[in-house]
Each structure stands twice: as C-alpha cells, then as structure tokens.
Amino acid sequence: MNWIVRNFVISSLLAFGVFSFIFFSETGEMPKAGEQWEGFLLAIFLANLGGLALFKLNANYNGAFPWNERRAMRFGVEIMSGMIIFSLLALVFYFTYVYPAIALEQDSSFWTAYGDGVVKFGIILFVLLYMVSMVNFSMFSYNQYMVAQIETLSVERE
C-alpha cells in the first residue's frame, strides 16, 4: 500500500510540473487551476496510470533483466518502455484535451504551430525516465548490499 501512495504523490507532482511548464512555454502565462482544471486532472490521471505501468513493468524487469547481470540492457529497456508508455499517454492527452481546445487555422497544423512543445515534452520525458532508472538502479544496488550485509552478520553469529 505504501508504494501506491508514493507512486501517486510522485506521479501527480511530476504531472503538475510538466503540464505547467509546457503550458507556460506555449502561452507565456502560468496555467490557472480554475480554467485548466481539466488539463491538470487528465495529466495527473495519465501520469499516475503511466507510473503504475512502469512500477509493474519494473517488477517484471527485475526477474527478466536484473540490474546486477545486465545493466545496459535493463537501462535501455526501462527507458524505451517508459518512452513508449508515456508517448502513448501523451497522444491520449493530445486527442482528448489539446486538440479540441486549440482552434487552428485551416492552412496550419498542430505540428507546425506547436512543434517546440512536443520537443520539450520529449526532452523532459527522457530526463525524467533517466532519473527514475538511476533511482531504481540505486535502490536495487542498496537492497543487494543490505542482503549481503545480513548474510555476513548471520555467518559471523554462527
């Protein structure tokens, strides 16, 4: 149960920050919670969904690609799966919130008008996933170290 609360808090704060940053970079003003509450709620919901998926995948990756045996492969798989998951969730966000809210001229398209926001999102996503992978690696290493310490203490006591 503790991991659910931790995942919810971290994912919600990251969603709030990323949504605020992208909104500010595209409009030049901070989002107002009263006006953009749907965007905030959708971003928080999708980020929590993605965080839960990454957490569950991580548990599977610990068995299939343990950090102590295949560091590079695990790192790459974790980042790529996170990029795929959150890119798909970003498409859901785009089609449910952004596309209906933005009125584009007939000769313009979303990608030419707002392409820099997509690039910023991609960079932020990569950096956040990199940090998550580093924390996962650190936690795995710490847990392995603690198991070795406990085994050493149990051998010394015998």
N, C-alpha and C positions, 0 to 999 in steps of 0.2 A: 504494500500500500504506500510505503514511503516513496518508492520510485515514481508512482503515479503523480503525487503532489510535486515532487521535484521536477519531473518532466513537464507538468502543466505550467509551473511558475517560470521555468527557464524558457520554454517554447513561447509562452504568452509575452514575456518581456522582449524576446527577440523579434517576435511578430510586430509588436508595438513599435519597436525601434526601427525596423526595416521599413514598415509601412510609412512611418513618419518621415524617414529620410527620403524615400522615393517620392512621396507626396510633396515634400518641401523642395526637392531638387527639380520637380517638374512644374510646380506652380509658383514657387518663390515665397510661399507663406506656410506656416505650420498648420496642420490639419486641426480643425475644430471638432471636438468629440461630439457635439450636438449635431453637426452637419454630416460628418463622415463616420457615424457610428456603425453603419452597415459594413463599411470597408474595414474598420477596426475589428468588428466581430468576425467577419469572414476570414480576415488574415489570421486572427488568433485561433479560430477553429481549424483552419487548414494547417497552420504551423503545428498545432497540437496533434493533428492527425499524422503529419509527417514525422514529428518527433516520436510518436508512438511506433510508427512503422520502422523508423531507424533503430529504436530501442529493441524491438522484437527481432529485427534482422541481425543486430549486433549479437544477440544471444545465439542465433544460428551460426553466425560467423565465428564465434568463439570455439565452436565444435569443428567446423569445416576448415577454417583458416586461423589457427591460433597465432597470436602475436609472437610467441616465442619460437615458432617454426617458420613462419612465412610472413615476415614483417612487410616487405614491399608489396606482395600480393594483397595482403589484408588491407593495407593502407589504400591501395588503388581501388580495390573492390568496395571498400567502405565509402570512399569519396565519390566514386562513379554511381553507386546505388543511391547515395544521397542526392547527387545532382539530378538523376533521373526522377526520383520521387518528388523532389521539390520543383523541378521544372514542370512536371505534370500537374502538380498542385497550383503552380503559377498560371498555367493555362486555364485551369478551372476558375481561378480568381479573375483572370482576364475576361473570360466569356460570361461570368455571372455578375461581375461588378464594373470592371473598367469599360468594356465595350458598350454596354447600354448607357453608361453615364457620360461618355465623351461623344460630342457631336463633331464629326469630321466633315470637311467639305467634300464634295463629290470627287474632285480630282486628287484628293490627298488620301493617304492611307495611314494606318496606325504606326507602321514600322518606320515611315519616313518622318512622321511628326514626333514620335516618342521613342525612337530607337535608342537614344542615350540612356533612358531609364531602364531599358531591358539589359543593356550592357552593365550598368551599375548594379542591377539586381544579380546578374551572373557573377560579377566580381565579389560582391558581398556574400553571396551564397557559397562560393568556393572558399573564401576565407573562413566563414563560419564552420563549414564542414571540415576544413583543415584543423581548426581549433578543437572541434568535437573529437576528431580522430586522435589528436595529440592527448587530449584528456583521457580518452578510452585506453590508449596505449599506456599512459602513466598509471591509471588505475589497475590495469592488468599487471603491469610490472610490480606495482606495490603489493598487490594481492599475492603474486608469486613469491615475492620476497618474504612476506609475512608467513606464508605456508612453510618456506624453508626455515625461517627462524623458529617456528613452532616445532617443526620436526627436530631441529638441532637441540632445542630445550628438552624435548621428550627423550631423546637419546642420552643426553647428559644426566638426566634424572634417574635413568635406569641403572 
